[in-house]
Amino acid sequence: MRTHDGLVTERILLRRWHDDDLDAFAEVTGDPEVMRWIGDGRALDREATAARLDVYRRHWEEHGFGLYALVLRQTGELAGFTGLAVPTFLPEILPAVEIGWRLGQRHWGQGLATEAARAVVAHARADLGLDRLVSIHQVGNDASANVMIKLGMHLDRETLEPGSGRAVRVYALDL
């Protein structure tokens, strides 16, 4: 369901980023286990996390969509993000819109990424008029691949991420 604050599911509020989200998100991005499948696999410090949040906010301004802060409705806790982005880090698939997610470890295995991603897919189809989404994971990140499959995505290609040189798989979903 869409509200003026963002998207709402049974357990989740997906909303735009707030200034006071930095510490909670820095906890997520500072965890080496969370970040092992992102880019070069290095965890981010608070300053680098703040820079990422600035990028996320600019993306919203430039494109009219972006990565939502994923907040647990029951507790108000920021668990990570789910949303849409233009995957400029992988130029060979552009133009494209990517659906992605990142959750803190304590929120893994509860179906939150899938629940949030389904809401974002519905929003992309109904409100944004997109006709195709991609999702990208580094080879070996089976948890993300499983979310992609649950969304009905199919393997589009395997390639190398130019920035890290790591093998990635691109999944696609026609809306």
C-alpha positions as CSV (number, residue, x, y, z in Angstrom):
1,M,0.0,0.0,0.0
2,R,1.3,3.5,-0.9
3,T,1.0,6.4,1.6
4,H,2.4,9.9,1.6
5,D,5.3,8.6,3.7
6,G,6.2,5.7,1.3
7,L,5.1,2.1,1.0
8,V,3.5,0.0,3.8
9,T,3.3,-3.8,4.1
10,E,2.1,-5.9,7.0
11,R,5.5,-5.6,8.9
12,I,7.3,-2.8,7.1
13,L,7.3,0.9,6.3
14,L,9.4,1.9,3.3
15,R,10.1,5.6,3.6
16,R,12.5,8.3,2.4
17,W,15.7,8.7,4.5
18,H,15.8,10.9,7.6
19,D,18.8,12.7,9.0
20,D,18.6,10.6,12.1
21,D,18.9,7.3,10.1
22,L,22.7,7.6,9.9
23,D,23.7,5.8,13.0
24,A,21.4,2.8,12.5
25,F,22.4,2.6,8.8
26,A,26.1,2.9,9.7
27,E,25.6,-0.2,11.9
28,V,24.4,-2.1,8.9
29,T,27.1,-0.9,6.5
30,G,29.8,-1.3,9.1
31,D,29.2,-5.0,9.4
32,P,31.7,-7.0,7.3
33,E,29.3,-9.9,6.9
34,V,26.6,-7.6,5.5
35,M,29.0,-5.9,3.1
36,R,30.9,-8.9,1.9
37,W,28.7,-9.1,-1.2
38,I,28.7,-5.4,-2.0
39,G,31.2,-3.8,-4.3
40,D,34.7,-4.7,-3.2
41,G,33.4,-6.3,0.0
42,R,34.6,-3.8,2.5
43,A,32.6,-2.5,5.4
44,L,31.9,1.3,5.5
45,D,32.7,3.6,8.3
46,R,30.2,6.3,9.5
47,E,31.6,8.9,7.1
48,A,31.4,6.7,4.1
49,T,27.9,5.7,5.1
50,A,26.9,9.4,5.3
51,A,28.2,9.8,1.8
52,R,26.1,6.9,0.6
53,L,23.0,8.4,2.2
54,D,23.7,11.6,0.3
55,V,24.0,9.6,-3.0
56,Y,20.6,8.0,-2.2
57,R,19.0,11.3,-1.5
58,R,20.3,12.8,-4.8
59,H,19.1,9.8,-6.7
60,W,15.6,10.5,-5.4
61,E,15.9,14.1,-6.6
62,E,17.3,13.2,-10.0
63,H,15.0,10.2,-10.8
64,G,11.9,10.5,-8.7
65,F,12.5,7.1,-7.2
66,G,15.2,5.5,-5.1
67,L,16.2,3.3,-2.2
68,Y,13.7,3.4,0.7
69,A,14.7,3.2,4.4
70,L,13.2,-0.1,5.6
71,V,11.7,0.4,9.0
72,L,10.0,-2.3,11.1
73,R,6.5,-1.1,11.9
74,Q,6.3,-2.8,15.2
75,T,9.5,-1.3,16.7
76,G,10.4,1.7,14.5
77,E,13.8,0.2,14.0
78,L,15.7,0.9,10.7
79,A,16.6,-2.6,9.4
80,G,18.3,-1.5,6.1
81,F,16.9,-0.5,2.7
82,T,14.9,-1.8,-0.2
83,G,14.2,0.2,-3.4
84,L,15.1,1.2,-6.9
85,A,18.2,2.7,-8.4
86,V,19.9,3.2,-11.8
87,P,22.8,0.7,-11.7
88,T,25.5,2.9,-13.1
89,F,28.2,0.6,-11.7
90,L,27.3,-1.9,-14.4
91,P,27.1,0.2,-17.6
92,E,26.6,-2.8,-20.0
93,I,23.0,-3.2,-18.8
94,L,22.0,0.4,-19.1
95,P,19.4,1.8,-19.5
96,A,17.9,-0.1,-16.6
97,V,16.3,0.2,-13.1
98,E,17.5,-2.1,-10.4
99,I,15.6,-3.3,-7.4
100,G,17.9,-3.9,-4.5
101,W,18.0,-4.5,-0.7
102,R,20.4,-4.6,2.2
103,L,19.4,-5.6,5.7
104,G,21.3,-5.9,9.0
105,Q,22.3,-9.4,9.9
106,R,19.7,-9.7,12.7
107,H,17.0,-9.2,10.1
108,W,18.1,-12.0,7.8
109,G,16.0,-15.1,7.2
110,Q,12.7,-13.5,8.2
111,G,11.3,-12.8,4.7
112,L,11.6,-9.0,5.1
113,A,13.6,-8.4,1.9
114,T,11.1,-10.4,-0.1
115,E,8.1,-8.6,1.5
116,A,9.6,-5.2,0.9
117,A,10.7,-6.0,-2.6
118,R,7.3,-7.2,-3.6
119,A,5.9,-3.8,-2.4
120,V,8.5,-2.0,-4.5
121,V,7.8,-4.2,-7.6
122,A,4.1,-3.3,-7.3
123,H,4.9,0.4,-6.9
124,A,7.2,0.3,-9.9
125,R,4.5,-1.3,-12.0
126,A,1.5,0.7,-10.9
127,D,2.9,4.1,-9.9
128,L,6.1,4.5,-11.9
129,G,5.0,2.8,-15.1
130,L,8.2,0.9,-15.4
131,D,8.1,-2.2,-17.7
132,R,11.2,-4.0,-16.6
133,L,13.4,-4.3,-13.5
134,V,16.8,-5.9,-13.0
135,S,18.5,-7.1,-9.9
136,I,22.2,-7.8,-9.5
137,H,24.0,-10.1,-7.1
138,Q,27.6,-11.2,-6.8
139,V,28.1,-14.9,-7.5
140,G,27.9,-16.7,-4.3
141,N,25.3,-14.5,-2.6
142,D,22.6,-17.1,-2.7
143,A,20.3,-15.3,-0.2
144,S,19.9,-12.4,-2.7
145,A,19.5,-14.8,-5.6
146,N,16.7,-16.5,-3.7
147,V,14.8,-13.2,-3.2
148,M,15.1,-12.6,-6.9
149,I,13.7,-16.0,-7.7
150,K,10.8,-15.5,-5.2
151,L,10.0,-12.2,-7.1
152,G,9.6,-14.2,-10.3
153,M,12.9,-12.9,-11.9
154,H,14.9,-14.9,-14.4
155,L,18.6,-15.0,-15.0
156,D,19.5,-12.6,-17.7
157,R,23.3,-12.8,-17.8
158,E,26.5,-13.3,-15.8
159,T,29.2,-10.7,-16.2
160,L,31.9,-8.9,-14.3
161,E,31.4,-5.8,-12.2
162,P,33.9,-3.3,-13.6
163,G,34.6,-1.6,-10.3
164,S,35.5,-4.7,-8.3
165,G,36.2,-7.3,-11.0
166,R,33.8,-9.7,-9.2
167,A,31.5,-12.0,-11.1
168,V,27.8,-10.9,-10.9
169,R,24.5,-12.3,-12.1
170,V,21.8,-10.0,-13.5
171,Y,18.2,-11.1,-13.0
172,A,15.3,-9.5,-14.9
173,L,11.6,-9.1,-14.5
174,D,9.2,-7.9,-17.1
175,L,6.4,-6.0,-15.4
